């Protein structure tokens, strides 16, 4: 699949296509093809952190309706 096809399918055009290449490059492929640190693990870590913040904020807001003793599980 080409980058153009991928961008068409996701409905988004990257201004910097190197970010898309980085996002879809797995670390094992990068290691096998001497690409060094050009893989998606840092982006994956960042995405996980953003998701954690979003879920934590939603849970915190949801649990505010309960008394302090009922907030623990």
TAKA-V69386 format. One record per backbone hydrogen bond with DSSP energy under -1.0 kcal/mol. NH is the residue of the N-H (numbers start at 1). CO is the residue of the C=O. Records with the same first field share a line. If there is no record, write none. Layout:
NH = CO / CO
//
This chain:
6 = 2
7 = 3
8 = 4
9 = 5
10 = 6
11 = 7
12 = 7
19 = 16
21 = 17
22 = 18
23 = 19
24 = 20
30 = 26
31 = 27
32 = 28
33 = 29
34 = 31
35 = 30
38 = 35
39 = 37
40 = 25
44 = 40
45 = 41
46 = 42
47 = 43
48 = 44
49 = 45
50 = 46
51 = 47
52 = 48
53 = 49
54 = 50
55 = 51
56 = 52
57 = 53
58 = 54
59 = 55
60 = 56
61 = 57
62 = 58
63 = 59
65 = 62
66 = 63
71 = 68
//
